Amino acid sequence: MKDYLIGNEKANLILRNSYGNPEKMPVSVFFREECDLTPLERLAVESCHGRVLDIGAGVGAISRIAQTKYDLVALERSSDACEVGKLLGVEQVVRGDIWEYGSTTFDTLLLLMNGIGIVEKLNKLTLFLLHLKKLLNTEGQILLDSSDLTYLYPKIKSFPRLGEISYQYEYKGRLGPWINWLYFDKENLRKHALEAGFNTRILLDTEEDQYLAQLTLSN
């Protein structure tokens, strides 16, 4: 991302995964403007209210847009991403890990670009939602997107559990560590959200098996 910022705009990440062939990922996806947002992302930004925490903000692709409409804090654990985000104009950047974060409460918790995947394992989802619950005001909400990977299962035998996959980034021949990531279908979300005390509403379901969900506190 720092390389892209200084002018290497053709830079590509290679994204290795545990289920198929490596894929190219343009770094430009992290530097999009409002006109580049997907319909799902646009709806998510429009559905925010009050004070917003953008969890896993990266260099602020969503934060820079949402902060013009809301009081927004961008939470990111990568120091380099925080540095780039500030250079790009993200106004309130906090370096930290969401699992350890709890200094204040918010009206909207935002987890876009499959940000909820940081949970890593399905059996940790309820625990994660219970942690997020502590960060919400009474009328607060969680907005998140994920993908239903059911269509992949008949083709792939290497899934240890549905939706639990691993990624590894490569850039200019340098390899990062393998990262565990989680995707889950709508029914699994509803189940774990209910266990954590949330109601689930699907705001958008796309043709690409991706969906945007809103979680609100149960009475």
ABEGO torsion letter per residue (X at the ends): XAAAAAGBAABBBBBBBAABBBBBBBAAAAABBAAABBAAAAAAAAABBEBBBBBGAEAGAAAAAAAAABBBBBBBABAAAAAAAAAAGBABBBBEBAAABAABBBABBBBBGGAAAAAGBAAAAAAAAAAAAAABBAABBBBBBBBBAAAAAAABAABABBGBBBBBBBBGGBBBBBBBBBBBBAAAAAAAAAAAGBBBBBABBBAAGBBBBBBBBBX
